[in-house]
Amino acid sequence: MAGKNLLELTVDNFDAEVIKSDLPVLVDFTATWCGPCKQLAPIVDKLADELEGKVKVGKLDVDASRPIAEKYRIRSVPTLLVFRGGQKTAEHAGLTSRDNLVKLLALS
């Protein structure tokens, strides 16, 4: 179950929640059939709660929101992108740790 601060991103809300956000946004591109995505999910959920008010954290299902996945050339899942001011500023593909995600956010 997703944490209370984790956004469910879709084609319909991506622009408003990510591109137009005043806060940095970490987007987890995921899929229901992806094992590593399931392993990463609790890490992303916890980070959403830890960084509440500082960073938005959202999850986007690549199968349900294919146009967004294609736009950002997502070739494998999980892939995590960081957006600031509507622009992609950092990217990580594959399973990773909480500490690496925090570093990714700091570097972007």
C-alpha positions in Angstrom: 0.0 0.0 0.0 1.3 3.4 -1.0 2.2 5.9 1.7 0.0 8.9 2.4 2.5 11.3 0.8 3.1 9.3 -2.4 1.4 10.7 -5.5 -0.1 8.3 -8.0 0.9 10.0 -11.3 -1.0 9.6 -14.6 -1.2 11.2 -18.0 -4.0 13.4 -16.6 -2.1 14.8 -13.6 1.6 14.6 -14.6 1.8 18.1 -15.9 0.2 19.7 -12.9 1.9 17.6 -10.3 5.4 17.3 -11.8 6.1 19.9 -14.5 4.3 22.8 -12.8 5.5 21.9 -9.2 7.2 24.5 -7.1 9.0 21.6 -5.3 11.5 19.2 -6.7 9.8 15.9 -7.8 11.1 12.4 -7.7 9.2 10.2 -10.1 9.4 6.4 -9.8 8.6 4.9 -13.3 7.3 1.4 -12.4 5.2 -1.5 -13.5 3.0 -4.0 -11.7 4.8 -7.0 -13.2 8.3 -5.7 -12.2 10.1 -7.5 -9.3 12.7 -4.9 -8.7 10.0 -2.2 -8.7 8.2 -4.1 -5.9 11.5 -4.1 -3.9 12.0 -0.4 -4.4 8.4 0.6 -3.6 8.7 0.6 0.3 11.9 2.7 0.0 10.1 5.3 -2.3 7.1 5.3 0.0 9.2 5.9 3.1 11.1 8.7 1.3 7.9 10.4 0.4 6.9 10.5 4.1 10.4 11.6 5.2 10.7 14.4 2.7 7.1 15.7 3.0 7.0 19.5 2.3 10.5 19.5 0.8 10.1 17.1 -2.2 7.1 15.6 -4.0 7.4 11.9 -4.6 5.3 10.1 -7.2 4.8 6.8 -8.8 3.9 6.4 -12.5 2.8 3.1 -14.0 4.6 2.9 -17.4 1.9 0.6 -18.9 -1.0 2.8 -17.8 0.7 6.0 -18.8 2.7 5.0 -21.8 2.8 8.5 -23.4 4.7 9.9 -20.4 7.1 6.9 -20.3 7.8 7.3 -24.1 8.3 11.1 -23.8 11.1 10.5 -21.2 12.5 7.5 -23.0 12.0 5.1 -20.2 13.5 1.8 -21.4 13.6 -0.2 -18.2 11.9 -0.2 -14.9 12.4 0.9 -12.2 13.7 4.2 -13.5 13.7 7.3 -11.2 13.8 10.8 -12.6 14.1 14.1 -10.6 12.4 17.2 -11.9 13.1 20.8 -10.8 11.3 23.7 -12.4 9.7 21.4 -14.9 13.0 20.0 -16.2 14.5 16.6 -15.7 17.7 17.1 -13.7 18.7 13.6 -12.7 18.1 10.0 -13.5 18.7 6.5 -12.1 17.8 3.2 -13.7 17.4 0.1 -11.6 17.0 -0.9 -8.0 18.8 1.4 -5.6 19.0 2.3 -1.9 17.4 5.1 0.1 20.8 6.8 0.5 21.4 6.8 -3.3 18.0 8.4 -3.8 18.7 11.1 -1.3 22.1 11.8 -3.1 20.3 11.8 -6.5 17.9 14.5 -5.1 20.8 16.5 -3.7 22.8 16.4 -6.9 20.0 17.5 -9.2 
